[in-house]
Amino acid sequence: MASDKKPAQSDSPPAAGLSSRGQLLLALGVLACGWFVVQAAWRSWAPAVAASDAYRIAPENIELSPAAPPWVRSDLRGEALATAGLVGELSALDAPDRLQQRVADALRFHPWVRDVTGVVLTPPHGLRVSLEYRMPVAVAYAAQGGPASRWLPIDAEGYRLPAGDLSANELRLLPRIQSAGAAPLVGEPWEDPRLRGAVALIVRLGPAWRELRLVDVTPSPRPETRGASQHYLYTLRSSARMEIFWGAAPGHEPAGESTFEQKLSRLRAYIQQNGPIDKITTSPKRIEVRDGLIASERTVLLPAEPFDGDSSDAALLK
């Protein structure tokens, strides 16, 4: 008779092995160890890799947009990186935000750059930089320096620009500002309010400067006081040595003084009625357009003043 007893069940644990959870933890541990090994290795190799030609960003890998204008003849990119100590220090493997900021700061401090408006990475190891350039609009007479360095180019905001990029002829043809005071360093603004007013007048005249055959502008040594207002007064001069007493600079006219448009209109009306003001034999000695129009006739004829040794009117304003 068959026994009805069932085989006894063993209370011992199952065969040794990892559960699914254990296997997952083990895999994660192996990955973590591997990650730390890779990180350590990369910290050792990264400087050499970043400095390799495949990733290094040289000045020629930086594209300027728009391209440098004709009056900028120096190596703007190379000079900017050299001044900032970044030559050989930039890599496409650098953190993008830091890389873009370093390049923007370096270029922003170059004397020919007014502002940097954007920096974009361009694979595999380049940058495109959008910027605004400064443009020379006049030369200012510096109290110091020899004959070759006394006329210094400035932009519309009164910043001193590098003179070495401009030829002697280009400097000679720019409007001149007399009595500008001590010069700042290249790339720094001229703080003298007399110069700032002169620049404002030159910029506002624009094409009329050449149309009227003007050569220079001289600010008064001291400001005039009218009521609570203090302002410098400006005198323009034509290639025939004729003086035009203009008065205050645009935007600084005291109450009651004629506007810029009224002064220019008076001067043009005089020319239309009496002829050009760039002829020594026919133009008056002085015209005042500040309030009304007053012309003073010449008593002695003087030759046109030479500029840096060139006495021809054609060389002054051609």
C-alpha positions in Angstrom: 0.0 0.0 0.0 1.5 3.3 -1.2 2.4 5.8 1.4 0.4 9.1 1.4 3.4 11.1 2.8 4.7 14.0 0.7 8.5 14.6 0.5 9.6 17.0 3.2 10.4 20.5 1.9 13.8 21.8 2.6 14.1 25.0 4.7 17.6 25.8 3.2 17.9 29.0 1.0 18.0 28.8 -2.8 21.3 28.4 -4.7 23.6 31.4 -4.3 23.0 34.2 -6.9 22.2 38.0 -7.3 18.7 39.3 -7.4 17.8 41.7 -10.1 18.2 44.6 -7.7 21.7 43.4 -6.7 22.7 43.1 -10.3 21.6 46.7 -10.9 23.5 48.0 -8.0 26.6 46.2 -9.1 26.3 47.6 -12.6 25.9 51.1 -11.2 28.9 50.7 -9.1 31.1 49.6 -12.0 29.9 52.5 -14.1 30.6 55.0 -11.3 34.1 53.6 -10.9 34.6 53.8 -14.6 33.4 57.4 -14.7 35.8 58.5 -12.0 38.7 56.8 -13.9 37.7 58.5 -17.1 37.4 61.9 -15.3 40.8 61.5 -13.8 42.3 60.5 -17.1 40.7 63.5 -18.8 42.0 65.9 -16.3 45.4 64.7 -17.1 45.0 64.7 -20.9 42.7 67.8 -21.3 45.3 70.5 -21.4 47.3 68.8 -24.1 44.1 68.0 -26.1 42.7 71.5 -25.8 46.1 73.0 -26.9 46.3 70.9 -30.0 45.8 72.4 -33.4 42.6 70.5 -33.8 40.9 72.6 -31.0 43.1 75.7 -30.5 41.4 79.0 -31.5 43.9 81.3 -33.2 43.3 84.9 -34.2 42.7 83.8 -37.8 39.9 81.5 -36.6 37.9 84.5 -35.4 35.7 86.0 -38.1 34.8 89.7 -37.7 31.3 90.8 -38.8 31.3 93.1 -40.6 34.9 93.0 -41.8 37.3 95.7 -40.6 36.7 99.0 -42.5 39.5 100.5 -44.7 40.9 102.8 -42.0 41.7 99.8 -39.7 44.9 98.5 -41.1 46.4 96.8 -38.0 45.9 93.2 -37.0 42.8 93.9 -34.8 42.2 90.3 -33.8 45.9 89.6 -33.0 46.4 92.8 -31.1 43.2 92.3 -29.1 44.1 88.7 -28.0 47.7 89.7 -27.3 46.7 92.6 -25.1 44.4 90.3 -23.2 47.0 87.6 -22.9 44.8 85.1 -24.8 47.1 84.1 -27.6 47.3 80.3 -27.5 44.9 80.2 -24.5 41.6 79.7 -26.3 40.2 76.3 -27.2 37.0 75.1 -28.7 36.8 72.7 -25.7 36.5 75.6 -23.3 33.1 76.2 -21.7 31.1 78.1 -24.3 29.9 80.9 -22.1 33.4 81.6 -20.7 35.0 81.4 -24.2 32.5 83.8 -25.7 32.9 86.3 -22.8 36.7 86.2 -22.9 36.8 86.9 -26.7 34.1 89.7 -26.4 36.0 91.4 -23.6 39.3 91.2 -25.5 37.9 92.8 -28.6 35.8 95.3 -26.8 38.9 96.9 -25.3 40.6 97.4 -28.7 40.7 101.2 -29.6 39.1 100.6 -33.0 36.1 98.7 -31.5 33.1 100.7 -30.2 31.1 97.6 -29.0 30.8 93.9 -29.4 27.2 92.9 -30.0 27.5 89.1 -30.2 29.8 86.1 -30.3 28.8 82.8 -32.0 30.7 79.5 -32.0 31.4 78.2 -35.5 32.5 74.5 -35.7 35.0 73.0 -35.7 37.0 75.6 -33.8 36.0 79.1 -34.8 34.1 82.2 -33.7 32.1 84.8 -35.4 32.1 88.2 -33.6 29.6 90.9 -34.4 30.9 94.4 -33.6 30.7 98.1 -34.2 33.8 100.0 -35.2 35.0 103.5 -34.4 35.5 105.9 -37.3 37.8 108.9 -37.3 35.9 112.1 -37.8 38.5 114.7 -36.9 42.0 115.3 -35.6 42.7 117.2 -32.4 45.8 119.2 -31.7 47.7 117.8 -28.7 49.8 120.1 -26.6 52.6 117.6 -26.3 54.5 115.6 -28.8 56.6 116.5 -31.9 55.4 117.6 -35.3 54.8 114.0 -36.4 52.5 113.2 -33.6 50.7 116.4 -32.6 47.5 115.7 -34.7 45.6 112.9 -33.1 42.6 111.2 -34.7 39.3 111.0 -32.7 35.9 109.5 -33.3 32.4 111.0 -32.9 32.4 110.3 -29.2 35.7 112.0 -28.6 37.8 108.7 -28.2 41.4 108.9 -29.2 42.1 106.5 -32.0 45.4 104.9 -33.2 47.2 107.3 -35.5 49.5 104.7 -37.0 46.7 103.2 -39.1 46.1 106.4 -41.0 48.4 108.0 -43.6 49.6 111.6 -43.3 47.3 112.5 -46.1 44.3 111.0 -44.4 45.1 112.9 -41.2 45.5 116.1 -43.2 42.1 115.9 -44.8 40.2 115.4 -41.5 38.6 118.4 -39.8 41.0 119.9 -37.2 40.3 120.9 -33.6 42.6 123.5 -32.2 43.4 124.0 -28.5 42.1 120.6 -27.4 44.2 120.3 -24.2 46.1 117.3 -22.9 45.6 114.1 -24.9 44.3 110.9 -23.2 45.8 107.5 -23.9 44.8 105.7 -27.1 41.4 104.2 -26.7 40.4 106.6 -23.9 37.9 109.5 -24.3 39.0 113.1 -24.4 37.4 114.6 -21.2 37.9 118.2 -22.1 34.4 119.7 -22.7 35.8 122.1 -25.3 36.8 119.2 -27.5 33.5 117.4 -27.0 31.6 120.5 -28.2 33.9 120.9 -31.2 33.3 117.2 -32.2 29.6 117.7 -31.8 29.7 120.7 -34.2 31.8 118.8 -36.8 29.5 115.8 -36.7 26.4 117.9 -36.9 27.8 119.8 -39.9 28.5 116.5 -41.7 28.9 117.0 -45.5 28.5 120.8 -45.0 32.0 120.9 -43.6 33.5 120.1 -47.0 30.8 121.9 -48.9 31.8 125.1 -47.0 35.5 124.4 -47.5 36.2 124.5 -43.7 39.5 123.6 -42.2 39.3 123.8 -38.4 37.4 124.8 -35.3 38.7 126.6 -32.3 36.9 126.6 -28.9 37.1 129.6 -26.6 39.6 129.2 -23.7 37.0 129.9 -21.1 33.2 129.3 -21.0 30.7 132.1 -21.4 28.1 132.6 -18.7 24.6 133.6 -19.5 22.3 133.5 -16.6 22.7 130.0 -15.1 24.2 128.6 -18.3 27.9 128.1 -19.0 29.0 127.1 -22.4 32.1 127.3 -24.7 32.0 129.3 -27.9 33.4 128.0 -31.2 34.9 129.7 -34.3 35.2 127.9 -37.6 37.8 128.8 -40.2 37.7 128.3 -44.0 40.6 127.4 -46.3 40.9 131.1 -47.1 41.5 131.9 -43.4 38.0 133.4 -43.1 36.6 133.0 -39.5 33.0 132.1 -38.8 31.9 132.9 -35.3 29.4 130.1 -34.6 28.7 130.5 -30.9 27.7 127.6 -28.7 27.9 123.9 -29.8 24.7 122.1 -31.0 22.6 121.2 -28.0 24.4 123.7 -25.7 22.9 127.0 -26.9 21.7 129.2 -24.1 18.2 130.7 -24.1 17.8 133.2 -26.9 20.7 131.9 -29.1 19.9 130.8 -32.6 19.6 127.1 -33.3 22.1 125.1 -35.4 19.7 125.1 -38.4 19.3 128.9 -38.2 23.0 129.5 -38.2 23.7 127.2 -41.1 20.9 128.7 -43.1 22.3 132.2 -42.5 25.7 131.1 -43.7 24.4 129.4 -46.8 22.3 132.5 -47.6 25.3 134.7 -47.4 27.3 132.4 -49.8 24.4 132.3 -52.3 24.3 136.1 -52.3 28.0 136.9 -52.1 29.9 133.9 -53.5 32.1 131.2 -51.9 34.0 131.8 -48.7 37.1 129.9 -49.7 38.6 132.6 -51.9 41.1 134.9 -50.2 40.5 137.8 -52.5 36.7 137.9 -52.2 35.7 136.3 -48.9 35.4 138.5 -45.8 37.7 138.3 -42.9 35.0 137.2 -40.4 31.3 136.3 -40.4 29.2 136.1 -37.3 26.1 133.8 -37.5 25.4 133.4 -33.8 22.6 136.0 -33.7 21.9 137.5 -37.0 24.7 137.9 -39.6 27.6 140.3 -39.5 30.4 140.3 -42.0 33.7 142.0 -41.5 35.7 142.9 -44.6 39.4 142.1 -44.9 42.0 144.8 -44.6 45.1 142.6 -45.3 45.3 139.5 -47.5 47.0 136.5 -45.9 47.9 133.3 -47.6 46.1 130.1 -46.7 47.7 128.5 -43.7 49.9 125.5 -44.4 49.1 122.2 -42.7 52.1 120.0 -41.9 54.2 121.8 -44.5 51.7 121.7 -47.3 50.5 125.2 -48.3 48.1 124.3 -51.1 44.3 124.5 -50.6 43.9 121.4 -52.8 46.0 119.4 -50.3 43.9 120.7 -47.4 40.5 119.9 -48.9 40.4 117.7 -51.9 
